[in-house]
Amino acid sequence: AALVASALAVTAIAQTGSTLAAASHVSVLVAAAPVEDEGVDCPVPALPDAGALPTDAKLPDPFTRIDGTRITSVADWRCRRQEIKKQAEKYVYGTKPARPATVTGTVSTSSITVNVTENGRSASFSASVSLPSGTGPFPAVVVYGGIADTATIRAAGAAVINYDPYAVGKEGTGRASKQGAFYTLYGSTSTTGLLQAWGWGVSRIIDVIEQSNGSVLKADATGVTGCSRFGKGAFVAGVFDQRIALTMPIESGSAGVPIFRGIPGEGAQSLSSAYGEQPWLGDGFGSFTSAPGRLPVDTHEMVAMVAPRGLFIMDNPHIANLGPKSASVAALGGAEVYKALGAGSNITYWSDVASGTHCANRSEWTAPLQQNIRKFLVKTGNDPGAIRIAGKAQGNLAEWRNWTTPTLTSGPSSPSPSVPTSPSASPSASPSA
Ligand code: MCU
């Protein structure tokens, strides 16, 4: 009964989104938003420079606003999320610019092209498409660098968009000479890191699908996945584009899902190593590689930013370098926000797997992968998510927090800070609205 109640709550939440109301599919969860950044109008206080931040060894409270007040309603989450987003941009990943002035392109049964122009600078990139069998239009999963179980994705009914992130943000450059379509538009000295740039590329692919006639791919049913560095990238894409209905990072490791604070003791790749290996993170993260306790955000809040949308985190307990315990704490912490929003069944974390081969397709993930695709993309399923943590990679959230999870009311947002009401509503608007 509890499961049904929470599923209905999320359905009601989603149906307040203007273009997503699917009244004929009441049993199907449709938790994505119609726009990339749904809380763009929310007020966010000026953020201090890194040097002025206090140290806190524990994970920041996702439910406490920058002004120190706690949110009390589901509707409050919308603007609290925007605060976390701004902090994540400034201190961790770098700014994600809004959609460029001009985005054009094509969608065919075999490829997508994207052309972007901003301030007189233009760039283009393309991705190949593999359709599933059957009759379209189809939902689609953007697969970074081809690393994922694409056969299962297509068998579950979604197309695969084979995305080369390096066309949008190259590896192997210095931080002041970044290259790729993103940096052609925003400059080679942009402080935005590759993970954010790659996600920006996914957002522009979604723009082009939205502008297409909808005969091949559906614009409101996009997933994203990839493994390892591309798992970091897939995670960040889902965090920053609320149109992405299903986010599926695989074995993402440091700079991906694992909490930044937890990494040193576990044998995970260090923050300075991940920061230095490639410009994956934003230049602003350089202030925190040896002081993660000063970060006013951590990755449990990136997990929370995906809520109430579908999130399926795949992890590997056999490779300490990936920080699987630290990743489980991020998932458990973020899951508290999912629960508070009534969407606890939309997150899956799964590290209970036998094979230790990095980025292998695993039989344990076949069923949850199909279930997540059917639930959030094909919209023919409603299986609950699961938290399946391997015993040897179990973190303990209680050791990492000194906050509790509130029971959020379904009423209007609470007064501090004053939040402009948006008549077009939001994914986190009151279910009873
Ligand atoms: C786990 O992801 C990365 C890791 O952070 C790097 O240190 C290593 O070089 O590459 C991994 C990866 O992307 O493997 C495919």
Residues whose N, C-alpha, C, O or C-beta is under 5 A from the ligand:
A	BS01	MCU	C227 S228 R229 E251 S252 G253 S254
